């Protein structure tokens, strides 16, 4: 079996996203057991997806629960009397079920938390009208949660776009390992040889000073070609300059703004196409 052709077919991405038929899944699992290189490729794809999901995750403020519970305690007597008169069925906001892997469930959980918390704040708005302090606090919390929800929603859109690129079989993933074998630096480039598009995914690079930036290079016919500069803390996939006929990609440390030629003794990671 041609391992490279099998990987390029995109069937491993389909296996991860659970879009294969039962028979196709069995065939993939048999080949994973037979060919260790397929298992390594599967693990690499899963690591890329997990890295993107964790990079775009967002946590609610640590003091949000304490603030809400404190305000609820101030109005506990009024709430008990009203709950005695009328009991409402809890409202559930359904989230769409997907089978695209753990990354989608993690993001969906963040969106659900923001939506449910926002609903609770609105529901208790009417109950706290008598207290101007509680109402002012509620308004502040609503604004904070609305902003948080917008951030989650925007990151979800970016994440879906990244997954579309990763799962597109026209994009070849080129892994770049550390030039220094004592380091664990790593990054990868998703390059489409048909459209010349390239996207960078940082796995681990060291922190730079404010006067430095990383610069991505493509080796074309033995000549380094600039593909753009970037900072060490970029999250998700980053669009780089288009390039044709690349045989290798590499990342160097350069002065802020980049250089015309790579500083070879500061090369951090590199990988052949």
Secondary structure, 3 states (H helix, E strand, C coil): CCHHHHHHCCHHHHHHCCCCCHHHHHHHHHHHHHCHHHHHHHHHHHHHHHHHHHHCCCCCCCCHHHHHHHHHHHCHHHHHHHHHHCCCCCCCCCCCCCCCCHHHHHHHHHHHHHHHHHHHHHHCCHHHCCCHHHHHHHHHHHHHHHHHHHHHHHHHHHHHHHHHHHHCCCEEEEEEEECCCCCCCEEEEEEECCCCCEEEEEEECCCCCCCEEEEEEEEECCEEEEEEEECCCCCCEEEECCCCCCCEEEEEEEECCCCCCCCHHHEEEEEEC
